[in-house]
Amino acid sequence: MKLRIGYLIVGITTGFILLLTFIWTQPDGKLHIVFCNVGQGDGAYIRFSDGRDMLIDGGPDNGRILTCLGRHMPFWDRHINIIVMSHPQADHMGGLADVFQRFSVDYFVRSDVDNSTDIYQKMMNVIKQKHVPEKFVTEGDHIIIGHTSLSILWPSKTQIVLMQPDVSGAVIDTQLNDGCVVLALRYGIFDAIFTGDADSRVEAKFDQLQVFKDPVEVLKVPHHGSKTGMTSAFVDWLKPKLAVISVGKNTYGQPSKEAVDMLQNVHSKILRTDQKGDIEVVSDGINWKVL
């Protein structure tokens, strides 16, 4: 009899904990952006105010993107609405194969730029096996998720053409960074821009777009804060209140002194994933804070 009562108490306690966990993980009507500490690479998890979600890049193939998702997604949730790949380089998409294996995904969003590496082919094979629909985006495309709008600032259709092989197999522009998806997010009056590795080679082609009338709240700093990642004109255009540098241990000197100085000149608060770990920003569309 005592054993049965013990089982009953354990069952009730477990059920109560699961109920509390379920309630706690329900949408809170706010936008959550988590810049994952994936090491030397990029990965950002976004949960929209209505509960839908999106992952931008998956970092290198080191398992850390799954660890980040495990920390910031409900333990029972095995579904991601949208995965965006900025461009097919290992430090941005190396971990995506594991994500596609673990989660069901509604859409895979990317630019029409490919790579021949084994890790890229591994990811694409998983996507095909799981029948995930692909959507190629270019400058001017928009995605609306509830009260949040996502605007594609780059690449242009012209840039994509330059990166496609011609009849002889030759490619005019072989720099994968030049075809990187640059995405502007707006929720109420809160703005964030995700730049991937699109750097100073292409920024002048989109930094005059009339997207931001005021300083942006959050900038994911281009190319891990590299010396050629952005220009002072780019920083002056955005004047980010918070600049997040997604970076790990590296031999490239990232983030560079030049990048840090430019951000400090416009009084940006700078946070680095290698120093702070996961960086979570929360906004109700008007106010925002870093947790």
Buried (B, 14 or more C-beta within 10 A) or exposed (E): EEEEEEEEEEEEEEEEEEEEEEEEBEBEEBBBBBBBBBBBBBBBBBBBBEBBBBBBBBBBBBEBBBBBBEBBBEEEEEEBBBBBBBBBBBBBBBBBBBBBEBBEBEBBBBBBBBBEBEBBBBBBEBBEEEEBEEEEBBBEBEBEBBBBEBBBBBBBEEBBEBBEEEEEEEEEBEBBBBBBBBBBBBBBEBBBBBBBBBBBEBBEBBBEBEBBEEBBBBBBBBBBBBBBBBBEEBBEBBBBBBBBBBBBEBEEEBBBEBBBEBBEEBEBEBBBBBEBBBBBBBBBBEEBEBE
